[in-house]
């Protein structure tokens, strides 16, 4: 005797095929997301490579400094940027080598140039640090402007 409203039992092969199809769809979706992220990163790198320290950016940096001072801070993070905007994949920054500013390109290089030409002699310091290590490798860095006294 069969139960009323009983549905037929699906074969194990059918269940495996359904599971495989779902896994394949998840893999396609993950691949599409990875490709979109890579395209966005490439666009960000290209934009920062072409960018310069224009009037608008300069004013935003001045505002950041004013807010930091008002909060009692002695430094401000000017920007984070993909490590691809260095000529050595972040090695000099990660090792705190004295010539790390020479490895910068694009907008980070422009900021370092302004610091060197206009701010360094006024007692400002520019620091850089790797802030992200995807897959154990440098992936992102930050430029930090400091007006703290050094001994």
HELIX and SHEET records of a PDB file:
HELIX    1   1 UNK A   12  UNK A   50  1                                  39    
HELIX    2   2 UNK A   55  UNK A   70  1                                  16    
HELIX    3   3 UNK A   83  UNK A   85  5                                   3    
HELIX    4   4 UNK A   91  UNK A   94  1                                   4    
HELIX    5   5 UNK A  100  UNK A  103  5                                   4    
HELIX    6   6 UNK A  106  UNK A  114  1                                   9    
HELIX    7   7 UNK A  115  UNK A  119  3                                   5    
HELIX    8   8 UNK A  120  UNK A  122  5                                   3    
HELIX    9   9 UNK A  134  UNK A  136  5                                   3    
SHEET    1   A 3 UNK A  75  UNK A  82  0                                        
SHEET    2   A 3 UNK A 140  UNK A 146 -1                                        
SHEET    3   A 3 UNK A 125  UNK A 132 -1                                        
END                                                                             
